[in-house]
């Protein structure tokens, strides 16, 4: 889980909180995975998907600053058995077409896609105690002091946690998401407004950006934070480029980077806009060397810690720590029993 209950409205309704986005090559095409509604919200967690919200995968093509294709999912009210009606639309080229309909917890075969939505085990793994040490140093521009924490003692704080997940797999025959095409993906939730429109509530692309750079001191209700939550990624460099650069420069200087200023600018350009890049049909790998989608097993925290400090910071965890939360076949996550 890359961030937690980010915006004020998300904190009021955990169903609107997007925690992670994954993009990888699936069995029949490109798998787009959105994780929402963590059980770590405790008693504030409301089961299922918000019936007055839109959940969207926005897809940029060939480096475009704006999306060309959007996959939108809406849900009906929860029934007595906990299931909900699911409707998936494809929005592109001025058209808005229903491509799949069904119910949560079921594999839905649609037009050029298959869809699954429901509760599952959270595939993310991270030791929150270690993250606290990282943030204390990085955000305060001080050396990172792990205290008594060691990699050998690391335990994922997300073991046993549950989330609500949306998976849309777009077939390789799709005219836009064809093999070898460069795309960029971000996930977002929108809530219907009294005026009849839609308000963006939450968004997610590259993992760990929110806790490292934007949620200063934890959850933040500042004007800047509201702006970032509701912004389009095309605004990210203008809104946050200087902040990200400054924080990375300070961290890189502490680890001995000769030209920390140039390194900071390079990292800011890599992280912003906050859109996850991927080349369709290739093996996903979220790594220090480069971002190409994100597989469910990728150790995103370790990659991001190393990138923003230009140093090796082991988390003591790897994909095997959450192996029980993944499967090779669609929907790739493991549904709750």
Order of alpha helices (4+ residues) and beta strands (2+ residues): alpha-beta-beta-beta-beta-beta-beta-beta-beta-alpha-beta-beta-beta-alpha-alpha-alpha-beta-beta-beta-alpha
